[in-house]
């Protein structure tokens, strides 16, 4: 596809993504923590200040982003939220738990031309997700997040989300169930994925709570009569609350009212009545159980969809469940003055979930010294009336602060509302001496065009042994031809030579030239290490530098 087709969509993305980079730049290196932080930010920061941009395609839940035009097109009878759930289901569907293969591993990105994955839904979803792939956020994790955030944002429960999925490097086996698939084959495939008959029925009903079946994709299921002025692709909805995650699909099926469970139940072509065959396979016992209450439905769906997205290949270790944080550190940077005085600048997010105190006017930030004990230094994090955001978990408020770090104390973290955030002052990217050119204006105008970026990285090292140089390793997402999934490239390295001293810190600097698009730059990061030293910098996002450049 030609990049010009996406310009309007990417402008919308740029408006979201141009907010300050949501990172903890000097966090103590811990890959698992970075994974959790990235996913939690995308999950929670979905509106207002510091909007991470991930929910742009599904706000509102009726919205559809057409990747071929780069515009919202709500006249087609499609919705991105339902597509995101379908994408996760199709990625999972060929899992074989006994063999330890398949599951949510983004292999579906290599399978988009298969008849079993027909329609624009999966390519549309992967296209949108691709802008958020980085060194700590896999496409597979984004597929799982897409299902979770669609369900939560559209009135459903929070499906427990974990991170750490690993992207496949090739297609998986064929075998996603289609409308023509016989019942015994369907049950056999789900059993291979670890789901029994009742699980399979309930998971299908949960997955069909939103969206519908389209004549453009399945003419053998939906007749051309469904096509209309505001339904150009001929959607036959599963229920009358097409944009809400609720039990209505079950109740309408059992009562024979409304859309009666959708076209895979009601079509006159019995060969493709796949939902009807499945629901009747236990004489509607599972559907009747789901219909007992909305809570029964949401609880069951939450459990089953969590199991679905947690089905991963053998050897993949997932993080603990990601819980939206009450307070979270964002956008932290460390800078040195000429005498070696250290200053920490950062933001704090307060999430006002149900049952917690309203966001205060300010927050106290206390320094934790290098020894791990509380220091006397503290700062007040302040917030303006406009420093607010929204999320499916409650309103957010943001506070900014700067904190001078006495050399005698050093820094190992900060404390906010009894929450400790580990940081390091032994090796870090020196923010005030690092830069990217050209700046924001070029970035916004060249989101999909390749540009030569000059990246100056200055690192500060405090150690008894200082090597002659350090190594900066860049991580950049790169395209894979016709495959929508990008892959991460770690081949670019630059030597950082000694460039000066500031107090007790030795400074190291180097310059790299990256010829990449703005979207690639947004997801690029740098790690810094040195021979003979244990300290390292991990996952410093380059966008943190471009956001300070005009």
Secondary structure by P-SEA (a helix, b strand, c coil): cccccaaaaaaaaaaaacccccccccccccaaaaaaaaaaaaaccccccccccccccccccccccccccccccccccccaaaaaaaaaaaaacccccccccccccccccccccccccccaaaaaaaaaacccccccccaaaaaaaaaaaaaaaacccccccccbbbbbccccccccccccccaaaaaaaaaaacccaaaaaaaaaaaaccbbbbccccccccccccccccccccccccccccccccaaaaaaaaacccccccccccccccccaaaaaaaacccaaaaaaaaccaaaaaaaaaaaaaaaaaccccccccccccccccccccbbbbbbcccbbbbbbbbbbbbbcccccccccbbbbbbbccccccccbbbbbbbcccccccccccbbbbbbbbbbbbccccccccccccbbbbbbcccccccccccccccaaaaaacccbbbbbbbbbbbbbbccccccbbbbbbbbbbbcccccbbbbbccbbbbbccccccccbbbbbbbbbbbccaaaaaacbbbbbbcccccccccccaaaaaaacc
